[in-house]
Amino acid sequence: MNIEELRAYCIAKPGVTEDFPFDETTLVFKVMDKMFALTDLEGPLSMNLKCDPELALELREKHACVLPGYHMHKKHWNTITIDGSVSDQQLKEWIDHSYQLVVNKLPKKQQAQLNEL
């Protein structure tokens, strides 16, 4: 997966927007104004994804490319180095998991709006 594929996959999800709230190189993906993924456009390709705390620990133990979230709450976020050690399908599943965690925490009204998209 490269940056263009990562971006295309994220923005194709219902209700997703992208912006640069921190600086000019950190691309943030939000669903209904809540972050679910971010990546730095400089340096080696990696992304931060929200993750269930128990699963986050499991993934860190199983995959060398998965680390505690850089500059994020380490209990709830992972940083994944996209180095080819896991499949694109696995990366997409982790993006889906992050997206769904955020959607599940949205108020019911916003969840209903997403279902209409």
Jmol script that loads the backbone (N, CA, C; Angstrom):
load data "model"
ATOM      1  N   MET A   1       0.856  -1.184   0.000  1.00  0.00           N
ATOM      2  CA  MET A   1       0.000   0.000   0.000  1.00  0.00           C
ATOM      3  C   MET A   1       0.895   1.237   0.000  1.00  0.00           C
ATOM      4  N   ASN A   2       0.570   2.171  -0.859  1.00  0.00           N
ATOM      5  CA  ASN A   2       1.298   3.430  -0.885  1.00  0.00           C
ATOM      6  C   ASN A   2       0.374   4.549  -0.371  1.00  0.00           C
ATOM      7  N   ILE A   3       0.874   5.754  -0.316  1.00  0.00           N
ATOM      8  CA  ILE A   3       0.108   6.854   0.271  1.00  0.00           C
ATOM      9  C   ILE A   3      -1.170   7.140  -0.520  1.00  0.00           C
ATOM     10  N   GLU A   4      -1.113   7.013  -1.852  1.00  0.00           N
ATOM     11  CA  GLU A   4      -2.301   7.270  -2.654  1.00  0.00           C
ATOM     12  C   GLU A   4      -3.391   6.222  -2.380  1.00  0.00           C
ATOM     13  N   GLU A   5      -2.989   4.967  -2.260  1.00  0.00           N
ATOM     14  CA  GLU A   5      -3.948   3.895  -1.958  1.00  0.00           C
ATOM     15  C   GLU A   5      -4.522   4.055  -0.555  1.00  0.00           C
ATOM     16  N   LEU A   6      -3.677   4.421   0.392  1.00  0.00           N
ATOM     17  CA  LEU A   6      -4.122   4.661   1.759  1.00  0.00           C
ATOM     18  C   LEU A   6      -5.158   5.779   1.797  1.00  0.00           C
ATOM     19  N   ARG A   7      -4.839   6.882   1.151  1.00  0.00           N
ATOM     20  CA  ARG A   7      -5.752   8.031   1.118  1.00  0.00           C
ATOM     21  C   ARG A   7      -7.065   7.662   0.438  1.00  0.00           C
ATOM     22  N   ALA A   8      -6.997   7.009  -0.708  1.00  0.00           N
ATOM     23  CA  ALA A   8      -8.209   6.638  -1.448  1.00  0.00           C
ATOM     24  C   ALA A   8      -9.098   5.719  -0.617  1.00  0.00           C
ATOM     25  N   TYR A   9      -8.488   4.775   0.091  1.00  0.00           N
ATOM     26  CA  TYR A   9      -9.273   3.841   0.895  1.00  0.00           C
ATOM     27  C   TYR A   9      -9.980   4.575   2.039  1.00  0.00           C
ATOM     28  N   CYS A  10      -9.256   5.468   2.692  1.00  0.00           N
ATOM     29  CA  CYS A  10      -9.842   6.194   3.826  1.00  0.00           C
ATOM     30  C   CYS A  10     -10.955   7.146   3.403  1.00  0.00           C
ATOM     31  N   ILE A  11     -10.717   7.934   2.368  1.00  0.00           N
ATOM     32  CA  ILE A  11     -11.725   8.940   2.011  1.00  0.00           C
ATOM     33  C   ILE A  11     -12.948   8.337   1.325  1.00  0.00           C
ATOM     34  N   ALA A  12     -12.865   7.083   0.904  1.00  0.00           N
ATOM     35  CA  ALA A  12     -14.024   6.431   0.279  1.00  0.00           C
ATOM     36  C   ALA A  12     -15.077   6.022   1.315  1.00  0.00           C
ATOM     37  N   LYS A  13     -14.723   6.047   2.585  1.00  0.00           N
ATOM     38  CA  LYS A  13     -15.657   5.644   3.634  1.00  0.00           C
ATOM     39  C   LYS A  13     -16.697   6.746   3.865  1.00  0.00           C
ATOM     40  N   PRO A  14     -17.916   6.369   4.224  1.00  0.00           N
ATOM     41  CA  PRO A  14     -18.970   7.366   4.443  1.00  0.00           C
ATOM     42  C   PRO A  14     -18.604   8.381   5.526  1.00  0.00           C
ATOM     43  N   GLY A  15     -18.834   9.657   5.218  1.00  0.00           N
ATOM     44  CA  GLY A  15     -18.652  10.722   6.194  1.00  0.00           C
ATOM     45  C   GLY A  15     -17.221  11.136   6.467  1.00  0.00           C
ATOM     46  N   VAL A  16     -16.272  10.648   5.678  1.00  0.00           N
ATOM     47  CA  VAL A  16     -14.861  10.934   5.955  1.00  0.00           C
ATOM     48  C   VAL A  16     -14.418  12.222   5.272  1.00  0.00           C
ATOM     49  N   THR A  17     -13.684  13.012   6.041  1.00  0.00           N
ATOM     50  CA  THR A  17     -13.030  14.213   5.531  1.00  0.00           C
ATOM     51  C   THR A  17     -11.548  14.098   5.851  1.00  0.00           C
ATOM     52  N   GLU A  18     -10.762  14.930   5.212  1.00  0.00           N
ATOM     53  CA  GLU A  18      -9.324  14.958   5.462  1.00  0.00           C
ATOM     54  C   GLU A  18      -8.875  16.392   5.617  1.00  0.00           C
ATOM     55  N   ASP A  19      -7.875  16.592   6.477  1.00  0.00           N
ATOM     56  CA  ASP A  19      -7.299  17.919   6.616  1.00  0.00           C
ATOM     57  C   ASP A  19      -5.937  17.826   7.283  1.00  0.00           C
ATOM     58  N   PHE A  20      -5.338  18.979   7.504  1.00  0.00           N
ATOM     59  CA  PHE A  20      -4.012  19.089   8.103  1.00  0.00           C
ATOM     60  C   PHE A  20      -4.105  19.970   9.350  1.00  0.00           C
ATOM     61  N   PRO A  21      -4.705  19.481  10.437  1.00  0.00           N
ATOM     62  CA  PRO A  21      -4.911  20.331  11.608  1.00  0.00           C
ATOM     63  C   PRO A  21      -3.652  20.599  12.434  1.00  0.00           C
ATOM     64  N   PHE A  22      -2.622  19.771  12.284  1.00  0.00           N
ATOM     65  CA  PHE A  22      -1.435  19.897  13.125  1.00  0.00           C
ATOM     66  C   PHE A  22      -0.293  20.639  12.440  1.00  0.00           C
ATOM     67  N   ASP A  23      -0.041  20.286  11.195  1.00  0.00           N
ATOM     68  CA  ASP A  23       1.030  20.909  10.422  1.00  0.00           C
ATOM     69  C   ASP A  23       0.780  20.595   8.947  1.00  0.00           C
ATOM     70  N   GLU A  24       1.706  20.993   8.089  1.00  0.00           N
ATOM     71  CA  GLU A  24       1.483  20.823   6.650  1.00  0.00           C
ATOM     72  C   GLU A  24       1.825  19.431   6.129  1.00  0.00           C
ATOM     73  N   THR A  25       2.315  18.518   6.992  1.00  0.00           N
ATOM     74  CA  THR A  25       2.671  17.180   6.512  1.00  0.00           C
ATOM     75  C   THR A  25       1.866  16.053   7.162  1.00  0.00           C
ATOM     76  N   THR A  26       1.118  16.346   8.220  1.00  0.00           N
ATOM     77  CA  THR A  26       0.347  15.308   8.913  1.00  0.00           C
ATOM     78  C   THR A  26      -1.090  15.313   8.405  1.00  0.00           C
ATOM     79  N   LEU A  27      -1.400  14.336   7.560  1.00  0.00           N
ATOM     80  CA  LEU A  27      -2.723  14.210   6.962  1.00  0.00           C
ATOM     81  C   LEU A  27      -3.616  13.417   7.910  1.00  0.00           C
ATOM     82  N   VAL A  28      -4.746  14.028   8.295  1.00  0.00           N
ATOM     83  CA  VAL A  28      -5.665  13.429   9.261  1.00  0.00           C
ATOM     84  C   VAL A  28      -6.986  13.097   8.576  1.00  0.00           C
ATOM     85  N   PHE A  29      -7.470  11.891   8.826  1.00  0.00           N
ATOM     86  CA  PHE A  29      -8.764  11.446   8.318  1.00  0.00           C
ATOM     87  C   PHE A  29      -9.739  11.401   9.482  1.00  0.00           C
ATOM     88  N   LYS A  30     -10.906  12.015   9.265  1.00  0.00           N
ATOM     89  CA  LYS A  30     -11.919  12.102  10.314  1.00  0.00           C
ATOM     90  C   LYS A  30     -13.246  11.591   9.775  1.00  0.00           C
ATOM     91  N   VAL A  31     -14.023  10.991  10.670  1.00  0.00           N
ATOM     92  CA  VAL A  31     -15.406  10.663  10.364  1.00  0.00           C
ATOM     93  C   VAL A  31     -16.254  11.497  11.309  1.00  0.00           C
ATOM     94  N   MET A  32     -17.126  12.319  10.746  1.00  0.00           N
ATOM     95  CA  MET A  32     -17.968  13.226  11.521  1.00  0.00           C
ATOM     96  C   MET A  32     -17.120  14.024  12.517  1.00  0.00           C
ATOM     97  N   ASP A  33     -15.995  14.549  12.034  1.00  0.00           N
ATOM     98  CA  ASP A  33     -15.067  15.395  12.797  1.00  0.00           C
ATOM     99  C   ASP A  33     -14.317  14.681  13.916  1.00  0.00           C
ATOM    100  N   LYS A  34     -14.267  13.361  13.890  1.00  0.00           N
ATOM    101  CA  LYS A  34     -13.511  12.586  14.885  1.00  0.00           C
ATOM    102  C   LYS A  34     -12.413  11.800  14.169  1.00  0.00           C
ATOM    103  N   MET A  35     -11.187  11.940  14.634  1.00  0.00           N
ATOM    104  CA  MET A  35     -10.046  11.275  13.999  1.00  0.00           C
ATOM    105  C   MET A  35     -10.143   9.762  14.099  1.00  0.00           C
ATOM    106  N   PHE A  36      -9.825   9.094  12.986  1.00  0.00           N
ATOM    107  CA  PHE A  36      -9.677   7.643  13.023  1.00  0.00           C
ATOM    108  C   PHE A  36      -8.360   7.182  12.385  1.00  0.00           C
ATOM    109  N   ALA A  37      -7.711   8.053  11.639  1.00  0.00           N
ATOM    110  CA  ALA A  37      -6.432   7.701  11.022  1.00  0.00           C
ATOM    111  C   ALA A  37      -5.639   8.964  10.730  1.00  0.00           C
ATOM    112  N   LEU A  38      -4.323   8.842  10.801  1.00  0.00           N
ATOM    113  CA  LEU A  38      -3.466   9.930  10.379  1.00  0.00           C
ATOM    114  C   LEU A  38      -2.149   9.372   9.885  1.00  0.00           C
ATOM    115  N   THR A  39      -1.520  10.122   8.999  1.00  0.00           N
ATOM    116  CA  THR A  39      -0.253   9.711   8.417  1.00  0.00           C
ATOM    117  C   THR A  39       0.590  10.945   8.156  1.00  0.00           C
ATOM    118  N   ASP A  40       1.895  10.772   8.231  1.00  0.00           N
ATOM    119  CA  ASP A  40       2.817  11.859   7.915  1.00  0.00           C
ATOM    120  C   ASP A  40       3.246  11.683   6.465  1.00  0.00           C
ATOM    121  N   LEU A  41       3.151  12.731   5.697  1.00  0.00           N
ATOM    122  CA  LEU A  41       3.486  12.655   4.272  1.00  0.00           C
ATOM    123  C   LEU A  41       4.986  12.674   4.022  1.00  0.00           C
ATOM    124  N   GLU A  42       5.780  12.907   5.070  1.00  0.00           N
ATOM    125  CA  GLU A  42       7.235  12.885   4.937  1.00  0.00           C
ATOM    126  C   GLU A  42       7.785  11.658   5.646  1.00  0.00           C
ATOM    127  N   GLY A  43       8.882  11.162   5.157  1.00  0.00           N
ATOM    128  CA  GLY A  43       9.526  10.021   5.805  1.00  0.00           C
ATOM    129  C   GLY A  43       8.903   8.710   5.383  1.00  0.00           C
ATOM    130  N   PRO A  44       9.328   7.622   6.031  1.00  0.00           N
ATOM    131  CA  PRO A  44       8.768   6.298   5.695  1.00  0.00           C
ATOM    132  C   PRO A  44       7.260   6.276   5.945  1.00  0.00           C
ATOM    133  N   LEU A  45       6.536   5.562   5.105  1.00  0.00           N
ATOM    134  CA  LEU A  45       5.083   5.530   5.212  1.00  0.00           C
ATOM    135  C   LEU A  45       4.648   4.774   6.465  1.00  0.00           C
ATOM    136  N   SER A  46       3.827   5.434   7.250  1.00  0.00           N
ATOM    137  CA  SER A  46       3.233   4.827   8.432  1.00  0.00           C
ATOM    138  C   SER A  46       1.892   5.499   8.666  1.00  0.00           C
ATOM    139  N   MET A  47       1.087   4.889   9.537  1.00  0.00           N
ATOM    140  CA  MET A  47      -0.192   5.506   9.884  1.00  0.00           C
ATOM    141  C   MET A  47      -0.524   5.192  11.330  1.00  0.00           C
ATOM    142  N   ASN A  48      -1.226   6.107  11.955  1.00  0.00           N
ATOM    143  CA  ASN A  48      -1.751   5.888  13.299  1.00  0.00           C
ATOM    144  C   ASN A  48      -3.219   5.529  13.155  1.00  0.00           C
ATOM    145  N   LEU A  49      -3.614   4.458  13.854  1.00  0.00           N
ATOM    146  CA  LEU A  49      -4.999   4.004  13.822  1.00  0.00           C
ATOM    147  C   LEU A  49      -5.492   3.753  15.233  1.00  0.00           C
ATOM    148  N   LYS A  50      -6.736   4.096  15.469  1.00  0.00           N
ATOM    149  CA  LYS A  50      -7.380   3.779  16.737  1.00  0.00           C
ATOM    150  C   LYS A  50      -7.572   2.267  16.798  1.00  0.00           C
ATOM    151  N   CYS A  51      -7.493   1.698  18.023  1.00  0.00           N
ATOM    152  CA  CYS A  51      -7.588   0.253  18.149  1.00  0.00           C
ATOM    153  C   CYS A  51      -8.131  -0.108  19.528  1.00  0.00           C
ATOM    154  N   ASP A  52      -8.921  -1.160  19.580  1.00  0.00           N
ATOM    155  CA  ASP A  52      -9.361  -1.701  20.849  1.00  0.00           C
ATOM    156  C   ASP A  52      -8.119  -1.997  21.691  1.00  0.00           C
ATOM    157  N   PRO A  53      -8.083  -1.593  22.971  1.00  0.00           N
ATOM    158  CA  PRO A  53      -6.868  -1.748  23.778  1.00  0.00           C
ATOM    159  C   PRO A  53      -6.316  -3.176  23.840  1.00  0.00           C
ATOM    160  N   GLU A  54      -7.153  -4.182  23.994  1.00  0.00           N
ATOM    161  CA  GLU A  54      -6.656  -5.561  24.053  1.00  0.00           C
ATOM    162  C   GLU A  54      -6.093  -6.007  22.708  1.00  0.00           C
ATOM    163  N   LEU A  55      -6.790  -5.653  21.637  1.00  0.00           N
ATOM    164  CA  LEU A  55      -6.304  -5.991  20.299  1.00  0.00           C
ATOM    165  C   LEU A  55      -5.005  -5.245  20.000  1.00  0.00           C
ATOM    166  N   ALA A  56      -4.900  -3.999  20.458  1.00  0.00           N
ATOM    167  CA  ALA A  56      -3.685  -3.219  20.228  1.00  0.00           C
ATOM    168  C   ALA A  56      -2.467  -3.950  20.786  1.00  0.00           C
ATOM    169  N   LEU A  57      -2.587  -4.461  22.004  1.00  0.00           N
ATOM    170  CA  LEU A  57      -1.474  -5.194  22.609  1.00  0.00           C
ATOM    171  C   LEU A  57      -1.156  -6.462  21.827  1.00  0.00           C
ATOM    172  N   GLU A  58      -2.193  -7.167  21.417  1.00  0.00           N
ATOM    173  CA  GLU A  58      -2.010  -8.399  20.650  1.00  0.00           C
ATOM    174  C   GLU A  58      -1.291  -8.134  19.330  1.00  0.00           C
ATOM    175  N   LEU A  59      -1.705  -7.073  18.635  1.00  0.00           N
ATOM    176  CA  LEU A  59      -1.078  -6.745  17.348  1.00  0.00           C
ATOM    177  C   LEU A  59       0.373  -6.340  17.521  1.00  0.00           C
ATOM    178  N   ARG A  60       0.673  -5.612  18.594  1.00  0.00           N
ATOM    179  CA  ARG A  60       2.057  -5.201  18.856  1.00  0.00           C
ATOM    180  C   ARG A  60       2.955  -6.404  19.115  1.00  0.00           C
ATOM    181  N   GLU A  61       2.406  -7.416  19.787  1.00  0.00           N
ATOM    182  CA  GLU A  61       3.187  -8.621  20.070  1.00  0.00           C
ATOM    183  C   GLU A  61       3.402  -9.461  18.812  1.00  0.00           C
ATOM    184  N   LYS A  62       2.414  -9.463  17.941  1.00  0.00           N
ATOM    185  CA  LYS A  62       2.436 -10.331  16.762  1.00  0.00           C
ATOM    186  C   LYS A  62       3.184  -9.729  15.569  1.00  0.00           C
ATOM    187  N   HIS A  63       3.136  -8.405  15.429  1.00  0.00           N
ATOM    188  CA  HIS A  63       3.693  -7.747  14.241  1.00  0.00           C
ATOM    189  C   HIS A  63       4.738  -6.703  14.640  1.00  0.00           C
ATOM    190  N   ALA A  64       5.938  -6.857  14.129  1.00  0.00           N
ATOM    191  CA  ALA A  64       7.010  -5.902  14.426  1.00  0.00           C
ATOM    192  C   ALA A  64       6.699  -4.508  13.883  1.00  0.00           C
ATOM    193  N   CYS A  65       5.853  -4.427  12.872  1.00  0.00           N
ATOM    194  CA  CYS A  65       5.534  -3.135  12.260  1.00  0.00           C
ATOM    195  C   CYS A  65       4.478  -2.352  13.049  1.00  0.00           C
ATOM    196  N   VAL A  66       3.920  -2.951  14.097  1.00  0.00           N
ATOM    197  CA  VAL A  66       2.883  -2.293  14.903  1.00  0.00           C
ATOM    198  C   VAL A  66       3.491  -1.883  16.243  1.00  0.00           C
ATOM    199  N   LEU A  67       3.435  -0.591  16.507  1.00  0.00           N
ATOM    200  CA  LEU A  67       4.004  -0.018  17.722  1.00  0.00           C
ATOM    201  C   LEU A  67       2.943   0.817  18.444  1.00  0.00           C
ATOM    202  N   PRO A  68       3.185   1.147  19.716  1.00  0.00           N
ATOM    203  CA  PRO A  68       2.255   2.066  20.396  1.00  0.00           C
ATOM    204  C   PRO A  68       2.160   3.380  19.624  1.00  0.00           C
ATOM    205  N   GLY A  69       0.992   3.974  19.626  1.00  0.00           N
ATOM    206  CA  GLY A  69       0.737   5.177  18.834  1.00  0.00           C
ATOM    207  C   GLY A  69       1.694   6.320  19.132  1.00  0.00           C
ATOM    208  N   TYR A  70       2.404   6.762  18.104  1.00  0.00           N
ATOM    209  CA  TYR A  70       3.344   7.871  18.221  1.00  0.00           C
ATOM    210  C   TYR A  70       2.577   9.175  18.435  1.00  0.00           C
ATOM    211  N   HIS A  71       2.880   9.871  19.509  1.00  0.00           N
ATOM    212  CA  HIS A  71       2.206  11.131  19.873  1.00  0.00           C
ATOM    213  C   HIS A  71       0.710  10.959  20.110  1.00  0.00           C
ATOM    214  N   MET A  72       0.296   9.754  20.475  1.00  0.00           N
ATOM    215  CA  MET A  72      -1.120   9.476  20.696  1.00  0.00           C
ATOM    216  C   MET A  72      -1.260   8.743  22.032  1.00  0.00           C
ATOM    217  N   HIS A  73      -2.498   8.569  22.479  1.00  0.00           N
ATOM    218  CA  HIS A  73      -2.754   7.787  23.688  1.00  0.00           C
ATOM    219  C   HIS A  73      -2.404   6.336  23.366  1.00  0.00           C
ATOM    220  N   LYS A  74      -1.353   5.837  23.973  1.00  0.00           N
ATOM    221  CA  LYS A  74      -0.789   4.537  23.600  1.00  0.00           C
ATOM    222  C   LYS A  74      -1.716   3.367  23.885  1.00  0.00           C
ATOM    223  N   LYS A  75      -2.677   3.552  24.763  1.00  0.00           N
ATOM    224  CA  LYS A  75      -3.629   2.473  25.057  1.00  0.00           C
ATOM    225  C   LYS A  75      -4.599   2.276  23.897  1.00  0.00           C
ATOM    226  N   HIS A  76      -4.941   3.356  23.203  1.00  0.00           N
ATOM    227  CA  HIS A  76      -5.999   3.318  22.192  1.00  0.00           C
ATOM    228  C   HIS A  76      -5.513   3.496  20.752  1.00  0.00           C
ATOM    229  N   TRP A  77      -4.241   3.741  20.554  1.00  0.00           N
ATOM    230  CA  TRP A  77      -3.732   4.011  19.211  1.00  0.00           C
ATOM    231  C   TRP A  77      -2.488   3.190  18.926  1.00  0.00           C
ATOM    232  N   ASN A  78      -2.371   2.722  17.698  1.00  0.00           N
ATOM    233  CA  ASN A  78      -1.183   2.043  17.192  1.00  0.00           C
ATOM    234  C   ASN A  78      -0.592   2.842  16.050  1.00  0.00           C
ATOM    235  N   THR A  79       0.707   2.779  15.919  1.00  0.00           N
ATOM    236  CA  THR A  79       1.397   3.278  14.732  1.00  0.00           C
ATOM    237  C   THR A  79       1.842   2.061  13.939  1.00  0.00           C
ATOM    238  N   ILE A  80       1.443   2.024  12.678  1.00  0.00           N
ATOM    239  CA  ILE A  80       1.793   0.909  11.808  1.00  0.00           C
ATOM    240  C   ILE A  80       2.755   1.411  10.733  1.00  0.00           C
ATOM    241  N   THR A  81       3.937   0.822  10.692  1.00  0.00           N
ATOM    242  CA  THR A  81       4.883   1.121   9.622  1.00  0.00           C
ATOM    243  C   THR A  81       4.485   0.270   8.428  1.00  0.00           C
ATOM    244  N   ILE A  82       4.235   0.921   7.310  1.00  0.00           N
ATOM    245  CA  ILE A  82       3.807   0.205   6.105  1.00  0.00           C
ATOM    246  C   ILE A  82       5.061  -0.175   5.329  1.00  0.00           C
ATOM    247  N   ASP A  83       5.549  -1.374   5.646  1.00  0.00           N
ATOM    248  CA  ASP A  83       6.825  -1.830   5.118  1.00  0.00           C
ATOM    249  C   ASP A  83       6.714  -3.122   4.307  1.00  0.00           C
ATOM    250  N   GLY A  84       5.485  -3.555   4.017  1.00  0.00           N
ATOM    251  CA  GLY A  84       5.285  -4.767   3.254  1.00  0.00           C
ATOM    252  C   GLY A  84       5.238  -6.035   4.086  1.00  0.00           C
ATOM    253  N   SER A  85       5.399  -5.919   5.397  1.00  0.00           N
ATOM    254  CA  SER A  85       5.407  -7.108   6.250  1.00  0.00           C
ATOM    255  C   SER A  85       3.998  -7.636   6.540  1.00  0.00           C
ATOM    256  N   VAL A  86       2.980  -6.814   6.313  1.00  0.00           N
ATOM    257  CA  VAL A  86       1.592  -7.284   6.392  1.00  0.00           C
ATOM    258  C   VAL A  86       0.905  -6.921   5.073  1.00  0.00           C
ATOM    259  N   SER A  87      -0.105  -7.678   4.730  1.00  0.00           N
ATOM    260  CA  SER A  87      -0.784  -7.479   3.443  1.00  0.00           C
ATOM    261  C   SER A  87      -1.610  -6.202   3.427  1.00  0.00           C
ATOM    262  N   ASP A  88      -1.887  -5.732   2.232  1.00  0.00           N
ATOM    263  CA  ASP A  88      -2.780  -4.583   2.075  1.00  0.00           C
ATOM    264  C   ASP A  88      -4.154  -4.897   2.654  1.00  0.00           C
ATOM    265  N   GLN A  89      -4.602  -6.138   2.490  1.00  0.00           N
ATOM    266  CA  GLN A  89      -5.894  -6.535   3.041  1.00  0.00           C
ATOM    267  C   GLN A  89      -5.901  -6.390   4.560  1.00  0.00           C
ATOM    268  N   GLN A  90      -4.822  -6.791   5.215  1.00  0.00           N
ATOM    269  CA  GLN A  90      -4.724  -6.657   6.677  1.00  0.00           C
ATOM    270  C   GLN A  90      -4.735  -5.187   7.073  1.00  0.00           C
ATOM    271  N   LEU A  91      -4.005  -4.350   6.351  1.00  0.00           N
ATOM    272  CA  LEU A  91      -4.001  -2.910   6.632  1.00  0.00           C
ATOM    273  C   LEU A  91      -5.409  -2.333   6.504  1.00  0.00           C
ATOM    274  N   LYS A  92      -6.128  -2.751   5.472  1.00  0.00           N
ATOM    275  CA  LYS A  92      -7.494  -2.269   5.278  1.00  0.00           C
ATOM    276  C   LYS A  92      -8.404  -2.709   6.415  1.00  0.00           C
ATOM    277  N   GLU A  93      -8.201  -3.935   6.901  1.00  0.00           N
ATOM    278  CA  GLU A  93      -9.003  -4.407   8.037  1.00  0.00           C
ATOM    279  C   GLU A  93      -8.726  -3.566   9.280  1.00  0.00           C
ATOM    280  N   TRP A  94      -7.471  -3.187   9.483  1.00  0.00           N
ATOM    281  CA  TRP A  94      -7.137  -2.341  10.634  1.00  0.00           C
ATOM    282  C   TRP A  94      -7.722  -0.938  10.474  1.00  0.00           C
ATOM    283  N   ILE A  95      -7.718  -0.413   9.254  1.00  0.00           N
ATOM    284  CA  ILE A  95      -8.357   0.887   8.998  1.00  0.00           C
ATOM    285  C   ILE A  95      -9.858   0.779   9.275  1.00  0.00           C
ATOM    286  N   ASP A  96     -10.478  -0.292   8.790  1.00  0.00           N
ATOM    287  CA  ASP A  96     -11.907  -0.509   9.030  1.00  0.00           C
ATOM    288  C   ASP A  96     -12.216  -0.574  10.520  1.00  0.00           C
ATOM    289  N   HIS A  97     -11.373  -1.264  11.273  1.00  0.00           N
ATOM    290  CA  HIS A  97     -11.561  -1.390  12.720  1.00  0.00           C
ATOM    291  C   HIS A  97     -11.512  -0.015  13.387  1.00  0.00           C
ATOM    292  N   SER A  98     -10.531   0.788  13.011  1.00  0.00           N
ATOM    293  CA  SER A  98     -10.386   2.127  13.570  1.00  0.00           C
ATOM    294  C   SER A  98     -11.613   2.984  13.246  1.00  0.00           C
ATOM    295  N   TYR A  99     -12.007   2.963  11.994  1.00  0.00           N
ATOM    296  CA  TYR A  99     -13.185   3.715  11.547  1.00  0.00           C
ATOM    297  C   TYR A  99     -14.416   3.295  12.355  1.00  0.00           C
ATOM    298  N   GLN A 100     -14.624   1.993  12.490  1.00  0.00           N
ATOM    299  CA  GLN A 100     -15.820   1.486  13.169  1.00  0.00           C
ATOM    300  C   GLN A 100     -15.810   1.824  14.657  1.00  0.00           C
ATOM    301  N   LEU A 101     -14.641   1.801  15.298  1.00  0.00           N
ATOM    302  CA  LEU A 101     -14.555   2.203  16.704  1.00  0.00           C
ATOM    303  C   LEU A 101     -15.040   3.629  16.888  1.00  0.00           C
ATOM    304  N   VAL A 102     -14.621   4.510  16.000  1.00  0.00           N
ATOM    305  CA  VAL A 102     -15.025   5.911  16.099  1.00  0.00           C
ATOM    306  C   VAL A 102     -16.523   6.057  15.807  1.00  0.00           C
ATOM    307  N   VAL A 103     -17.003   5.400  14.768  1.00  0.00           N
ATOM    308  CA  VAL A 103     -18.430   5.476  14.424  1.00  0.00           C
ATOM    309  C   VAL A 103     -19.289   4.981  15.590  1.00  0.00           C
ATOM    310  N   ASN A 104     -18.864   3.903  16.228  1.00  0.00           N
ATOM    311  CA  ASN A 104     -19.643   3.336  17.331  1.00  0.00           C
ATOM    312  C   ASN A 104     -19.757   4.271  18.525  1.00  0.00           C
ATOM    313  N   LYS A 105     -18.842   5.214  18.659  1.00  0.00           N
ATOM    314  CA  LYS A 105     -18.869   6.185  19.760  1.00  0.00           C
ATOM    315  C   LYS A 105     -19.622   7.464  19.406  1.00  0.00           C
ATOM    316  N   LEU A 106     -20.008   7.608  18.150  1.00  0.00           N
ATOM    317  CA  LEU A 106     -20.746   8.807  17.736  1.00  0.00           C
ATOM    318  C   LEU A 106     -22.159   8.781  18.319  1.00  0.00           C
ATOM    319  N   PRO A 107     -22.734   9.960  18.524  1.00  0.00           N
ATOM    320  CA  PRO A 107     -24.139   9.999  18.938  1.00  0.00           C
ATOM    321  C   PRO A 107     -25.019   9.308  17.894  1.00  0.00           C
ATOM    322  N   LYS A 108     -26.128   8.756  18.337  1.00  0.00           N
ATOM    323  CA  LYS A 108     -27.031   8.007  17.447  1.00  0.00           C
ATOM    324  C   LYS A 108     -27.472   8.849  16.249  1.00  0.00           C
ATOM    325  N   LYS A 109     -27.671  10.127  16.461  1.00  0.00           N
ATOM    326  CA  LYS A 109     -28.089  11.013  15.363  1.00  0.00           C
ATOM    327  C   LYS A 109     -27.026  11.039  14.255  1.00  0.00           C
ATOM    328  N   GLN A 110     -25.758  11.155  14.637  1.00  0.00           N
ATOM    329  CA  GLN A 110     -24.684  11.174  13.646  1.00  0.00           C
ATOM    330  C   GLN A 110     -24.532   9.802  12.980  1.00  0.00           C
ATOM    331  N   GLN A 111     -24.718   8.731  13.733  1.00  0.00           N
ATOM    332  CA  GLN A 111     -24.662   7.392  13.148  1.00  0.00           C
ATOM    333  C   GLN A 111     -25.767   7.236  12.102  1.00  0.00           C
ATOM    334  N   ALA A 112     -26.934   7.771  12.397  1.00  0.00           N
ATOM    335  CA  ALA A 112     -28.046   7.702  11.444  1.00  0.00           C
ATOM    336  C   ALA A 112     -27.716   8.508  10.185  1.00  0.00           C
ATOM    337  N   GLN A 113     -27.087   9.665  10.355  1.00  0.00           N
ATOM    338  CA  GLN A 113     -26.683  10.467   9.201  1.00  0.00           C
ATOM    339  C   GLN A 113     -25.688   9.700   8.324  1.00  0.00           C
ATOM    340  N   LEU A 114     -24.762   8.987   8.937  1.00  0.00           N
ATOM    341  CA  LEU A 114     -23.796   8.199   8.179  1.00  0.00           C
ATOM    342  C   LEU A 114     -24.499   7.100   7.383  1.00  0.00           C
ATOM    343  N   ASN A 115     -25.496   6.476   7.991  1.00  0.00           N
ATOM    344  CA  ASN A 115     -26.225   5.405   7.309  1.00  0.00           C
ATOM    345  C   ASN A 115     -26.973   5.900   6.083  1.00  0.00           C
ATOM    346  N   GLU A 116     -27.259   7.196   6.045  1.00  0.00           N
ATOM    347  CA  GLU A 116     -27.968   7.778   4.906  1.00  0.00           C
ATOM    348  C   GLU A 116     -27.031   8.128   3.753  1.00  0.00           C
ATOM    349  N   LEU A 117     -25.729   8.126   4.017  1.00  0.00           N
ATOM    350  CA  LEU A 117     -24.750   8.486   2.969  1.00  0.00           C
ATOM    351  C   LEU A 117     -24.507   7.338   2.008  1.00  0.00           C
TER     352      LEU A 117
END
end "model"
wireframe off; spacefill off
backbone 0.3
color backbone group
